[in-house]
Amino acid sequence: MNKIEILNLKCGGCVNSIKKGLLTVKGVNTVEVDLDKSIVSIDSNDEAILTSVKEKLATMGYPEVGDANTILHKAKSFVSCATGRMISDEK
C-alpha cells in the first residue's frame, strides 16, 4: 500500500467521495482512508498510477500535503464532502 497525506479531509462524507473517485482511476482496486490522520492508501506503487491518484485528489479538493491548497481546492473539497454525505445517506 502506498500512502498519501492529504489536506481538507473533514468527515465521512469526504471519505466516501475520495473512495468513489479514486476507484475510477485505472489501476486502483483498493482505497483506504484514515480520517484521523488524513492519509489515503492505495494498492499500487506504480509511479504513473500514483501521479494520476494525486491529480484526481487535487481536482476533488484534497491536494497532497506540501502542494498548494487554494481557495478553489477548499471549495471543491466542500462540494465533494457534501456529495459524499448524500451518498452515505442513500445507503
CORWOSUL-V831669 format. One line per field, one symbol per residue. phi: phi as a letter, one per 20 degrees, with the letter a starting at -180 (. if undefined). burial: I if it has 24 or more other ideal C-beta (glycine too) atoms within 12 Angstrom, else O. A space follows every 10 residues. Layout:
phi=???
burial=???
//
This chain:
phi=.ddcecdmfd bfffggffgf fffefgnddc ccceffdlcd dcebdfgfff ffffffgffe ocffgoefce gfffffffff ffffffffff f
burial=OIOIOIIIII OOIIIIIIIO IIOOIOOIOO IOIOOOOIII IIOIOOOOOI OOIIOIIIII IIIIOOOOOO OOIOOIIIOI IOIIOOOOOO O
//
